[in-house]
Every structure is written in structure tokens, then in C-alpha cells.
Amino acid sequence: MLLWFAFLVALVYVILRSGIIEVKMGNKSSSRRRSMSSYDRASSQNYGFPPPSPYSSQPGYAPQTPYTSHHPQYAPSPLPQTYAPPPSATRPKKTLERKYSRIADNYSTLDDVTAALAQAGLESSNLIVGIDFTKSNEWTGAKSFNRRSLHHIGNDPNPYEEAISIIGKTLSAFDEDNLIPCYGFGDASTHDQDVFSFYDEDRCCQGFEEVLSRYRELVPQLRLAGPTSFAPVIEMAMAIVEQSGGQYHVLLIIADGQVTRSVDTQQGNLSPQEQKTIEAIVQASAYPLSIVLVGVGDGPWDMMREFDDNIPARAFDNFQFVNFMQIMSKNVDPSKKQTEFALSALMEIPSQYKATLEHGILGRRTGHCPERVCLPPPQYNAAAGRSGSKSYSRANSFQKSAPTYPYPGAGLGTSSSSTPAYSSTAPPSASPYSSTTPPSTSANENQLCPICITSPKNMAFGCGHQTCCDCGEFLDSCPICRRSIETRIRLIWVLVGKSAAIDWHVNFAGC
């Protein structure tokens, strides 16, 4: 009996001892597997370097002999291999990244540009000129043009005349018929909706010399306005290309500022003028048309550089921006500055011309061109203006009639002296932009900033003239009378009484 009892006790002891060992070894094995799992995950982050030993920092966990066959030693994970992603996994490229989307500025002299133009087979430049006549031309020459209007007519050429002369001389060798269609935009007759031709019945100028002479005739007659949009002149150029049967053209736009962007436009959104301009540039890439925008005046030009680099969805890169004042302000020989400017403006033309050939754009009609018809040159009649007769309605801008423009005869004035051609008194206020309402001088109109022509006047200067706070904050001199700005006063609209009349109150805290 005692033997049986001793045998049972020994058996129970052996069974319990075996169970405890299994539990301990199982825990050790699980811990080892967890360690190896962590090592496998860490090894995938080694990026090609040899993996460290998974047990280097864990002594005392060597596998025990009795369980080697059941729990074999784990081999280290293999080094991660780099595989090329499948074609479907790569990011789809934008249209701008195609062969002709980013054309390098890869010419060093004007002779290189001329030779490349000829080598590309370009026989006719078919130049088209568009001139900016917005109101901001009166003050955007404060730094770059000695505080004169950029359209000032005097003994020395203004920036517009210089740019026309340089580009005209450069491209004259490639112009067979020497006929140049010329258009103006942004004045009181066109605003951001239309363009006017330099001559009646859309007659072209004979060579760039006539472009200059006609420009000097028109400037004193014009009433500058706004806002700024390049869409009308680009659409007009597309219509010319379509009518020519798809011949290659170069549209030269000379402007003093970027497309109008109201302060009410939220970050990341586009103003109506910006949206229409971008749409016109994209649409123009379906035509054999290169667009060269020359920026004159003080700028800013950050948005134009964005247009030059980042407009998507085009058949080819058809837009080139050149900062005229940045080049012409250099302290080098004038001939070198002219060469550099012409080079910067035309260096992409050869590759753009080749792009129109290889895309099959050259020499064909699209069949869906914008039906754009230009207005005749403005004709201001002082007597008619005083009698209050109506002006030409932009609702009829696509008709080929040639009515007159009975606006008051206050223009820029031609001057042969070095004094500015603008008036020292406050100019007429800008007109509203309705397509059916003629320009007026209503109270609402007088409350708009004369610079952006979109925001209300809420800043006054010591001279008494007013702008909006956003435009006036960075001015050195008054855009109206050119006096140096020493005092800025913020104006706040306040409702007065039950009639909700509006009155001005002054806040001397400034903007």
C-alpha cells in the first residue's frame, strides 16, 4: 500500500513538473516570436542596410536543446528589396509636363533666336499687338518712369513705345506683308469686355513705325479705366488666326499690371478676370498662336509668373512673360539691354512654332473660334458728353457698326516737355462694368478705389485724395496728384439714423 501511494505521489510530481516546464518554455517561445515579429517590422525600415541581430540586446534567451525540433531557430528576415511601382501606381502627369510644355530659355544671343526662327521654318511672324489702357498706367511708373504716366507722350519714348520698337525691329525680317493688327483694351469704352482697333474697320498698321505713330495719336484721346483682363485681346487674336486659315501668329501684349484681383477674392480662388484670362490662354493653345506678355511699370508680377509656369491643360506652352523694366533698368549699354529684352521675349518662339507643326495645329481651322469683333477707336465729343448723350453700348460689341464715343474730352494730353501728360486735378471716376450701363459719375462710382476700381474708398491721404486701404498702404505718392504721402487716414463706413444714410467717419488709428 505504501508503495502504491509513493508511486502515485511520484507520478503526480512528474506530471506537474512537466506542465510547469511547458508553460515556461511556451512563454519563452511566444516572447521569442514576438521579438522576431518586432524585428521583422524593424528590418523593413533598414532601407538596404544589413539588419542587426534580433537577440543582441536580449541575453539569456538561447533556445534549449529539448525543444529545438519543436521551436527551430528563426532566420533573420531578408533585406527589403526595391521594386519599381507598376505604371498604374505612378502619379499621372499633367498636360503641362508634355514634350513642349516647358520650353527652356536656351539661346544666348539675338542672332541665335533669329537663326532658330529661320531654321524652324518660320517665314512670317504675323505680329498682333495689344496695348493696356487701364487707369493704373497713371501711377505704376512711380519708381520705374520717374512718377510719370506710362503712356506719357514726350520727346523720349515711353515704355510702351520702347517695347513696340524693339519687338517690331526684331520681327520685321520675318514679316512678309508688314501688316500689324493693333488693339487697345481697358479704357472707358472696352473695360474688361472688349478691344478697340487702332483704325476704323479694323484696318491694320503698315509696319511698326505706323504702330508707333498711331499710338501717339490715340493716347491723348483715351480715357483710362479698367479692370484688367487679357481675355478679350487673346480671343481677338484667336479670331484672326482662324480667319487666316491657321497661319502662325505672335500676340504681343504690353501691360502695366497683372489681371485684376479684387480683395474680396478668397485665397485659392480666382477673380472673374483671372478665370477668363486662364481659359483664354488654354483655348489659344489649340491655335498656332504664341502669346508674349511684356510687363511695363512697377508691377507686381507674381501672378504673371504663375501664368507663365503653371497654367495646366494646354496642347503646348504658348505663354511667355517678360519683365521689361527689370531688364531695361540694368546699368549696361542700351543696345545690350534691347538685345536682352528681345531675346527674353522671343527665345521660346522657335520651339513653340515646332510644337504647332508636330501637333498638327498649323495650317488648319478649328471651326469653333470665339466670335469676337473689335470696336472702332474711341472718339470723344465734349459737347455730346455735356449733353448727356449715351455712349456706345458694349452689349452691341460684336456688331460691325461704328458708332462714336461721346465721352468728355479729358484725356492724357500730348506734351513735348518732360512734364507728365496727366492732369494735376482729380481725374474722372471710373465707370461701372455693366455691359448695358454707359459710364457715369454716380455717387456709387465715386466711392470706388481709383486703383483697383473694385473696392470702396477707405483710406485718405494728406492731399485729400482717397483709395482703398489695400491699394493705398504701399503707395509712396498719391496716384492722383503725385504728392508725397506723409499721412494716411483710415475711413470707416457708418450707418447714420433710421434712414440708413451712409456717412464718413475718420479713424486716426491708420490701416
PALO-287176 format. One record per residue (C-alpha): residue number from 1; x, y, z. Coordinates in Angstrom, 3 decimals, padded with zeros to 6 digits. Layout:
// residues N
n | X | Y | Z
NUM | X | Y | Z
...
// end
This chain:
// residues 511
n | X | Y | Z
1 | 000.000 | 000.000 | 000.000
2 | 002.763 | 002.381 | 000.831
3 | 004.458 | 001.540 | -002.446
4 | 001.336 | 002.422 | -004.423
5 | 000.977 | 005.680 | -002.514
6 | 004.625 | 006.588 | -003.179
7 | 004.185 | 005.705 | -006.854
8 | 001.134 | 007.985 | -007.212
9 | 002.907 | 010.876 | -005.469
10 | 005.902 | 010.494 | -007.790
11 | 003.639 | 010.344 | -010.848
12 | 001.769 | 013.484 | -009.838
13 | 005.076 | 015.247 | -009.177
14 | 006.413 | 014.312 | -012.614
15 | 003.213 | 015.428 | -014.348
16 | 003.129 | 018.770 | -012.544
17 | 006.827 | 019.395 | -013.214
18 | 006.379 | 018.671 | -016.906
19 | 003.407 | 021.069 | -017.131
20 | 005.312 | 023.884 | -015.455
21 | 008.250 | 023.459 | -017.828
22 | 005.968 | 023.506 | -020.865
23 | 004.268 | 026.667 | -019.672
24 | 007.610 | 028.374 | -019.066
25 | 009.048 | 027.299 | -022.395
26 | 005.843 | 028.257 | -024.145
27 | 006.102 | 031.730 | -022.683
28 | 009.726 | 031.940 | -023.730
29 | 008.845 | 030.784 | -027.245
30 | 005.991 | 033.294 | -027.507
31 | 008.288 | 036.026 | -026.286
32 | 010.832 | 034.981 | -028.899
33 | 008.169 | 035.042 | -031.630
34 | 007.052 | 038.494 | -030.529
35 | 010.659 | 039.640 | -030.579
36 | 011.137 | 038.215 | -034.071
37 | 007.898 | 039.855 | -035.250
38 | 009.140 | 043.219 | -033.990
39 | 012.485 | 042.581 | -035.660
40 | 010.793 | 041.734 | -038.962
41 | 008.901 | 045.016 | -038.852
42 | 012.013 | 046.955 | -037.907
43 | 014.071 | 045.268 | -040.610
44 | 011.769 | 046.666 | -043.274
45 | 012.908 | 050.155 | -042.226
46 | 016.621 | 049.485 | -042.723
47 | 016.454 | 050.661 | -046.367
48 | 019.120 | 048.318 | -047.667
49 | 021.499 | 048.241 | -044.674
50 | 022.394 | 044.853 | -043.004
51 | 019.879 | 044.082 | -040.228
52 | 021.205 | 043.878 | -036.670
53 | 020.941 | 040.656 | -034.669
54 | 017.499 | 040.344 | -033.107
55 | 018.965 | 038.951 | -029.879
56 | 021.892 | 041.274 | -029.361
57 | 020.175 | 043.093 | -026.504
58 | 018.327 | 040.127 | -025.026
59 | 020.809 | 037.759 | -023.254
60 | 019.663 | 034.576 | -021.569
61 | 017.100 | 033.560 | -024.214
62 | 019.123 | 030.945 | -026.046
63 | 016.931 | 028.066 | -027.262
64 | 017.016 | 024.978 | -025.098
65 | 018.072 | 021.659 | -026.557
66 | 014.980 | 019.530 | -025.749
67 | 012.725 | 021.817 | -027.815
68 | 014.925 | 022.568 | -030.803
69 | 012.906 | 020.313 | -033.065
70 | 009.633 | 021.888 | -031.989
71 | 010.796 | 025.518 | -031.902
72 | 013.530 | 025.949 | -034.520
73 | 015.824 | 028.975 | -034.617
74 | 014.284 | 031.804 | -036.693
75 | 016.361 | 033.050 | -039.610
76 | 016.664 | 036.834 | -039.971
77 | 014.267 | 038.439 | -042.409
78 | 015.705 | 039.088 | -045.873
79 | 016.791 | 042.561 | -046.829
80 | 013.972 | 044.676 | -048.228
81 | 014.045 | 044.875 | -051.998
82 | 013.076 | 047.917 | -054.009
83 | 010.633 | 047.289 | -056.809
84 | 009.638 | 049.748 | -059.477
85 | 005.995 | 050.703 | -058.989
86 | 003.621 | 049.498 | -061.668
87 | 002.640 | 052.005 | -064.342
88 | -000.801 | 052.381 | -062.842
89 | 000.671 | 053.367 | -059.470
90 | 002.688 | 056.319 | -060.740
91 | 001.178 | 059.762 | -060.480
92 | -000.462 | 060.796 | -063.754
93 | 001.403 | 063.665 | -065.348
94 | -000.253 | 066.950 | -066.070
95 | -000.670 | 068.112 | -069.593
96 | 001.915 | 070.812 | -068.875
97 | 004.618 | 068.157 | -068.484
98 | 004.403 | 067.072 | -072.091
99 | 007.188 | 067.470 | -074.613
100 | 006.543 | 071.126 | -075.423
101 | 005.078 | 072.216 | -072.112
102 | 008.278 | 073.563 | -070.549
103 | 010.443 | 075.109 | -073.230
104 | 013.868 | 076.075 | -071.921
105 | 015.305 | 079.532 | -072.434
106 | 018.275 | 078.044 | -074.263
107 | 019.529 | 080.855 | -076.517
108 | 022.244 | 083.281 | -075.568
109 | 022.150 | 085.977 | -078.268
110 | 019.640 | 087.626 | -080.541
111 | 021.379 | 086.034 | -083.543
112 | 020.650 | 082.617 | -082.022
113 | 016.974 | 083.487 | -081.798
114 | 016.877 | 084.781 | -085.368
115 | 018.707 | 081.700 | -086.681
116 | 016.435 | 079.375 | -084.729
117 | 013.349 | 081.124 | -086.081
118 | 014.590 | 080.651 | -089.629
119 | 015.722 | 077.066 | -089.002
120 | 012.295 | 076.186 | -087.619
121 | 010.785 | 077.278 | -090.917
122 | 009.154 | 080.440 | -089.645
123 | 008.737 | 082.739 | -092.629
124 | 006.184 | 085.208 | -091.333
125 | 005.798 | 086.484 | -087.803
126 | 002.241 | 087.778 | -088.362
127 | 002.576 | 090.056 | -085.354
128 | -000.516 | 091.169 | -083.395
129 | -000.205 | 093.965 | -080.808
130 | -002.412 | 094.561 | -077.755
131 | -001.947 | 097.654 | -075.551
132 | -003.168 | 098.086 | -071.971
133 | -005.042 | 101.362 | -071.389
134 | -006.189 | 100.767 | -067.819
135 | -006.147 | 103.579 | -065.291
136 | -003.298 | 102.126 | -063.268
137 | -000.896 | 103.265 | -066.007
138 | -001.067 | 106.706 | -064.390
139 | 000.766 | 105.625 | -061.228
140 | 002.571 | 102.321 | -061.874
141 | 005.516 | 104.268 | -063.283
142 | 006.223 | 105.937 | -059.938
143 | 009.516 | 104.099 | -059.477
144 | 010.419 | 102.982 | -062.977
145 | 009.305 | 106.005 | -065.043
146 | 010.013 | 108.969 | -062.772
147 | 006.423 | 109.201 | -061.468
148 | 005.039 | 109.848 | -064.916
149 | 002.176 | 108.099 | -066.619
150 | 003.461 | 105.104 | -068.565
151 | 001.518 | 106.482 | -071.552
152 | 003.157 | 109.902 | -071.260
153 | 003.903 | 111.317 | -074.725
154 | 007.052 | 113.440 | -074.891
155 | 010.403 | 113.760 | -076.627
156 | 011.669 | 110.473 | -075.197
157 | 009.813 | 107.217 | -075.872
158 | 007.736 | 105.800 | -073.051
159 | 007.984 | 102.095 | -072.076
160 | 005.195 | 101.107 | -074.473
161 | 006.935 | 102.798 | -077.383
162 | 010.261 | 101.197 | -076.477
163 | 008.786 | 097.701 | -076.299
164 | 006.953 | 098.109 | -079.617
165 | 010.113 | 099.394 | -081.324
166 | 012.378 | 096.587 | -080.103
167 | 009.989 | 093.732 | -080.892
168 | 008.953 | 095.327 | -084.177
169 | 012.538 | 095.671 | -085.367
170 | 013.364 | 092.103 | -084.353
171 | 010.408 | 090.502 | -086.118
172 | 010.307 | 092.782 | -089.155
173 | 012.656 | 090.433 | -091.043
174 | 010.061 | 087.660 | -090.756
175 | 007.017 | 089.775 | -091.594
176 | 006.115 | 089.298 | -095.262
177 | 003.143 | 091.639 | -095.630
178 | 004.274 | 094.061 | -092.891
179 | 000.649 | 094.377 | -091.702
180 | 000.170 | 094.505 | -087.923
181 | -003.319 | 094.394 | -086.343
182 | -003.266 | 096.620 | -083.236
183 | -005.791 | 096.749 | -080.415
184 | -006.325 | 098.569 | -077.143
185 | -008.151 | 097.336 | -074.058
186 | -009.017 | 098.503 | -070.550
187 | -010.125 | 102.046 | -071.464
188 | -013.559 | 103.544 | -070.769
189 | -015.022 | 102.082 | -073.965
190 | -013.818 | 098.498 | -073.530
191 | -013.169 | 097.843 | -069.817
192 | -012.556 | 094.096 | -069.391
193 | -015.096 | 093.097 | -072.055
194 | -013.848 | 094.252 | -075.473
195 | -010.972 | 095.621 | -077.540
196 | -010.839 | 098.564 | -079.922
197 | -008.887 | 098.699 | -083.154
198 | -006.327 | 101.401 | -083.827
199 | -008.164 | 102.230 | -087.075
200 | -011.756 | 102.132 | -088.274
201 | -012.974 | 098.911 | -089.878
202 | -010.168 | 097.009 | -088.138
203 | -007.543 | 098.266 | -090.576
204 | -004.000 | 097.087 | -089.817
205 | -000.962 | 099.287 | -089.310
206 | 001.699 | 099.203 | -092.024
207 | 004.836 | 098.267 | -090.097
208 | 005.805 | 099.009 | -086.524
209 | 006.610 | 102.637 | -087.415
210 | 002.932 | 103.249 | -088.145
211 | 002.034 | 101.399 | -084.955
212 | 004.064 | 103.960 | -083.020
213 | 002.689 | 106.989 | -084.858
214 | -000.912 | 105.830 | -084.491
215 | -000.332 | 105.060 | -080.817
216 | 000.842 | 108.634 | -080.228
217 | -002.280 | 109.921 | -081.978
218 | -004.645 | 107.805 | -079.907
219 | -003.218 | 108.308 | -076.417
220 | -004.443 | 111.918 | -075.924
221 | -007.968 | 110.837 | -076.904
222 | -008.298 | 107.949 | -074.471
223 | -009.967 | 107.828 | -071.092
224 | -008.230 | 105.204 | -068.980
225 | -010.422 | 102.869 | -066.943
226 | -010.367 | 099.171 | -066.013
227 | -010.413 | 096.479 | -064.753
228 | -007.607 | 094.480 | -066.389
229 | -008.314 | 091.303 | -068.336
230 | -006.290 | 089.796 | -071.182
231 | -009.108 | 087.510 | -072.316
232 | -010.648 | 089.893 | -074.913
233 | -007.383 | 090.563 | -076.779
234 | -006.426 | 086.854 | -076.695
235 | -009.834 | 085.922 | -078.101
236 | -009.416 | 088.599 | -080.775
237 | -006.069 | 087.072 | -081.744
238 | -007.667 | 083.624 | -081.976
239 | -010.278 | 085.042 | -084.351
240 | -007.521 | 086.493 | -086.556
241 | -005.668 | 083.162 | -086.654
242 | -008.881 | 081.334 | -087.553
243 | -009.680 | 083.794 | -090.345
244 | -006.160 | 083.382 | -091.755
245 | -006.660 | 079.642 | -092.161
246 | -004.397 | 078.691 | -089.278
247 | -001.274 | 080.740 | -090.058
248 | 001.240 | 081.159 | -087.247
249 | 000.890 | 084.403 | -085.260
250 | 002.633 | 086.069 | -082.326
251 | 000.429 | 088.102 | -079.984
252 | 002.418 | 090.818 | -078.201
253 | 000.551 | 092.119 | -075.137
254 | 002.103 | 095.116 | -073.371
255 | 000.552 | 095.832 | -069.974
256 | 001.355 | 097.727 | -066.800
257 | -000.087 | 095.248 | -064.315
258 | -001.486 | 091.839 | -063.710
259 | -005.037 | 090.709 | -064.176
260 | -007.410 | 092.399 | -061.726
261 | -007.911 | 090.520 | -058.459
262 | -010.385 | 092.014 | -056.005
263 | -009.651 | 091.998 | -052.295
264 | -012.932 | 090.104 | -051.919
265 | -011.476 | 087.134 | -053.825
266 | -010.666 | 084.442 | -051.288
267 | -007.307 | 082.709 | -051.094
268 | -007.165 | 079.849 | -053.566
269 | -009.963 | 081.254 | -055.724
270 | -009.739 | 083.183 | -058.987
271 | -011.301 | 086.520 | -059.812
272 | -013.610 | 086.633 | -062.863
273 | -010.861 | 088.372 | -064.852
274 | -008.264 | 085.772 | -063.845
275 | -010.594 | 082.896 | -064.673
276 | -011.439 | 084.247 | -068.129
277 | -007.790 | 085.005 | -068.888
278 | -006.679 | 081.486 | -067.955
279 | -009.489 | 079.963 | -070.009
280 | -008.492 | 082.105 | -072.998
281 | -004.814 | 081.068 | -072.741
282 | -005.786 | 077.394 | -072.551
283 | -008.152 | 077.735 | -075.504
284 | -005.492 | 079.586 | -077.515
285 | -003.169 | 076.573 | -077.281
286 | -005.391 | 074.896 | -079.885
287 | -004.266 | 077.560 | -082.385
288 | -000.859 | 078.316 | -083.932
289 | -000.544 | 081.332 | -081.645
290 | 002.252 | 082.350 | -079.278
291 | 001.420 | 084.873 | -076.552
292 | 004.172 | 087.179 | -075.285
293 | 003.220 | 089.377 | -072.335
294 | 005.573 | 092.301 | -071.705
295 | 005.209 | 093.849 | -068.261
296 | 006.000 | 097.564 | -068.039
297 | 005.884 | 099.644 | -064.886
298 | 006.437 | 098.765 | -061.253
299 | 004.351 | 095.589 | -061.152
300 | 003.810 | 093.404 | -059.124
301 | 004.215 | 090.464 | -061.485
302 | 003.986 | 087.387 | -059.257
303 | 000.684 | 086.253 | -060.774
304 | 002.041 | 086.644 | -064.309
305 | 004.947 | 084.360 | -063.464
306 | 002.400 | 081.834 | -062.215
307 | 000.603 | 082.136 | -065.547
308 | 003.896 | 081.557 | -067.358
309 | 004.798 | 078.418 | -065.406
310 | 001.712 | 076.702 | -064.080
311 | -001.288 | 077.019 | -066.401
312 | -002.441 | 073.422 | -066.994
313 | -004.294 | 071.608 | -069.771
314 | -002.578 | 073.127 | -072.812
315 | -001.508 | 071.464 | -076.039
316 | 001.819 | 073.322 | -075.721
317 | 003.356 | 076.115 | -073.654
318 | 002.025 | 079.098 | -075.583
319 | 002.605 | 081.858 | -073.000
320 | 005.777 | 083.816 | -072.212
321 | 006.083 | 086.639 | -069.664
322 | 008.897 | 089.214 | -069.766
323 | 009.562 | 091.888 | -067.144
324 | 010.537 | 094.849 | -069.318
325 | 011.541 | 097.198 | -066.502
326 | 013.718 | 094.614 | -064.782
327 | 015.809 | 094.309 | -067.930
328 | 015.842 | 097.956 | -069.002
329 | 016.803 | 099.227 | -065.530
330 | 020.180 | 097.467 | -065.650
331 | 023.274 | 099.658 | -065.716
332 | 024.602 | 098.378 | -069.051
333 | 024.824 | 099.630 | -072.607
334 | 021.362 | 100.426 | -074.067
335 | 021.945 | 098.172 | -077.069
336 | 022.702 | 095.255 | -074.745
337 | 019.500 | 095.892 | -072.812
338 | 017.470 | 095.957 | -076.009
339 | 019.080 | 092.706 | -077.153
340 | 018.398 | 091.028 | -073.818
341 | 014.782 | 092.140 | -073.878
342 | 014.187 | 090.883 | -077.418
343 | 015.929 | 087.635 | -076.531
344 | 013.778 | 087.128 | -073.436
345 | 010.590 | 087.852 | -075.354
346 | 011.261 | 085.688 | -078.427
347 | 013.559 | 082.854 | -077.333
348 | 010.693 | 080.377 | -076.977
349 | 009.117 | 081.166 | -080.353
350 | 011.127 | 078.575 | -082.397
351 | 010.194 | 075.661 | -080.165
352 | 006.605 | 076.836 | -079.912
353 | 006.428 | 077.015 | -083.695
354 | 007.757 | 073.448 | -083.946
355 | 005.153 | 072.378 | -081.408
356 | 002.350 | 073.701 | -083.616
357 | 003.790 | 071.704 | -086.526
358 | 004.066 | 068.416 | -084.652
359 | 000.658 | 068.791 | -083.020
360 | -000.955 | 069.355 | -086.410
361 | -002.248 | 072.764 | -085.346
362 | -000.558 | 074.836 | -088.049
363 | -002.495 | 075.447 | -091.249
364 | -005.928 | 074.272 | -090.138
365 | -009.131 | 075.836 | -088.874
366 | -010.709 | 074.749 | -085.611
367 | -014.281 | 075.588 | -086.559
368 | -015.157 | 076.821 | -083.067
369 | -013.350 | 080.153 | -082.721
370 | -014.733 | 082.881 | -080.408
371 | -016.916 | 085.266 | -082.405
372 | -015.049 | 088.359 | -081.355
373 | -015.440 | 091.658 | -083.253
374 | -013.423 | 094.708 | -082.196
375 | -014.814 | 098.161 | -081.504
376 | -013.727 | 101.185 | -083.545
377 | -011.220 | 103.602 | -081.996
378 | -012.821 | 105.815 | -079.314
379 | -013.964 | 109.272 | -080.379
380 | -014.785 | 111.611 | -077.513
381 | -017.142 | 114.515 | -078.134
382 | -017.103 | 117.112 | -075.365
383 | -020.394 | 118.737 | -076.391
384 | -022.158 | 115.430 | -076.630
385 | -020.702 | 114.441 | -073.313
386 | -022.076 | 117.552 | -071.606
387 | -025.492 | 116.986 | -073.140
388 | -025.572 | 113.552 | -071.582
389 | -025.934 | 111.528 | -074.772
390 | -025.403 | 107.810 | -074.452
391 | -022.180 | 106.083 | -075.262
392 | -021.705 | 103.014 | -077.387
393 | -023.174 | 100.041 | -075.537
394 | -020.918 | 097.067 | -075.021
395 | -023.979 | 094.861 | -075.458
396 | -023.523 | 095.556 | -079.182
397 | -019.769 | 094.996 | -079.147
398 | -019.958 | 092.096 | -081.572
399 | -021.672 | 094.168 | -084.259
400 | -019.661 | 095.768 | -087.040
401 | -021.261 | 099.190 | -086.772
402 | -019.011 | 102.130 | -085.998
403 | -020.695 | 104.496 | -083.531
404 | -018.876 | 107.296 | -081.787
405 | -017.921 | 107.575 | -078.128
406 | -019.343 | 110.795 | -076.697
407 | -017.307 | 110.838 | -073.515
408 | -015.946 | 114.054 | -072.056
409 | -012.739 | 115.066 | -073.726
410 | -010.491 | 114.795 | -070.715
411 | -007.564 | 112.711 | -071.914
412 | -003.909 | 112.275 | -071.166
413 | -002.788 | 115.134 | -073.350
414 | 000.224 | 115.218 | -075.661
415 | 003.240 | 117.063 | -074.362
416 | 006.665 | 117.714 | -075.806
417 | 008.208 | 118.627 | -072.477
418 | 009.445 | 116.402 | -069.719
419 | 006.426 | 117.164 | -067.530
420 | 003.851 | 114.423 | -067.125
421 | 000.920 | 114.378 | -069.523
422 | -001.661 | 113.707 | -066.829
423 | -003.758 | 116.333 | -065.149
424 | -002.907 | 117.506 | -061.644
425 | -006.560 | 117.550 | -060.669
426 | -008.587 | 114.531 | -059.737
427 | -009.478 | 112.570 | -062.880
428 | -012.984 | 111.398 | -063.690
429 | -014.032 | 108.445 | -061.633
430 | -014.051 | 105.022 | -063.182
431 | -017.131 | 103.655 | -064.867
432 | -019.085 | 100.637 | -063.680
433 | -018.589 | 097.463 | -065.613
434 | -022.132 | 096.589 | -066.561
435 | -022.399 | 095.545 | -070.200
436 | -025.515 | 097.666 | -070.681
437 | -024.952 | 100.735 | -068.494
438 | -022.905 | 103.580 | -070.023
439 | -020.122 | 105.171 | -067.984
440 | -021.412 | 107.580 | -065.380
441 | -020.231 | 109.609 | -062.432
442 | -022.787 | 108.442 | -059.875
443 | -022.226 | 108.519 | -056.127
444 | -021.612 | 104.778 | -056.023
445 | -018.999 | 105.110 | -058.750
446 | -017.186 | 107.901 | -056.917
447 | -016.868 | 105.670 | -053.870
448 | -014.742 | 103.068 | -055.695
449 | -010.969 | 102.980 | -055.355
450 | -009.390 | 104.556 | -058.484
451 | -006.631 | 101.915 | -058.494
452 | -008.389 | 098.551 | -058.302
453 | -011.806 | 100.025 | -059.241
454 | -013.474 | 097.264 | -057.236
455 | -013.091 | 098.056 | -053.527
456 | -014.655 | 101.068 | -051.782
457 | -012.506 | 104.022 | -050.803
458 | -011.491 | 103.617 | -047.172
459 | -008.154 | 105.439 | -046.963
460 | -007.460 | 109.163 | -047.349
461 | -004.107 | 110.899 | -047.800
462 | -002.966 | 114.290 | -046.586
463 | -003.715 | 115.778 | -050.006
464 | -007.368 | 114.730 | -049.695
465 | -007.457 | 112.046 | -052.368
466 | -008.674 | 108.579 | -051.477
467 | -008.079 | 104.929 | -052.358
468 | -008.900 | 101.626 | -050.714
469 | -006.751 | 100.578 | -047.765
470 | -005.190 | 097.620 | -049.586
471 | -004.027 | 099.701 | -052.558
472 | -003.007 | 102.806 | -050.626
473 | -000.960 | 101.128 | -047.932
474 | 002.124 | 100.660 | -050.125
475 | 001.999 | 103.872 | -052.197
476 | 004.796 | 106.413 | -051.851
477 | 002.943 | 109.185 | -053.679
478 | -000.686 | 109.990 | -054.376
479 | -001.804 | 108.375 | -057.662
480 | -003.949 | 111.427 | -058.448
481 | -001.824 | 114.497 | -057.684
482 | 001.598 | 112.785 | -057.288
483 | 002.278 | 114.443 | -053.926
484 | 004.398 | 112.521 | -051.460
485 | 002.236 | 110.651 | -048.944
486 | 003.017 | 111.602 | -045.351
487 | -000.365 | 110.953 | -043.725
488 | -002.711 | 108.012 | -044.138
489 | -006.180 | 108.090 | -042.572
490 | -008.470 | 105.098 | -042.493
491 | -012.109 | 105.815 | -043.320
492 | -014.934 | 103.688 | -041.939
493 | -018.491 | 103.444 | -043.265
494 | -021.092 | 104.008 | -040.521
495 | -024.890 | 103.826 | -040.800
496 | -026.483 | 107.061 | -039.568
497 | -030.081 | 107.202 | -038.348
498 | -033.097 | 105.156 | -039.342
499 | -032.814 | 106.182 | -042.967
500 | -029.636 | 104.112 | -043.217
501 | -027.799 | 107.001 | -044.830
502 | -024.067 | 106.492 | -045.128
503 | -021.552 | 108.956 | -043.761
504 | -017.767 | 109.053 | -043.414
505 | -016.109 | 108.857 | -040.013
506 | -012.398 | 109.146 | -039.537
507 | -010.289 | 106.698 | -037.586
508 | -006.796 | 108.021 | -036.961
509 | -005.504 | 104.600 | -035.989
510 | -004.489 | 104.028 | -039.583
511 | -004.621 | 100.822 | -041.582
// end
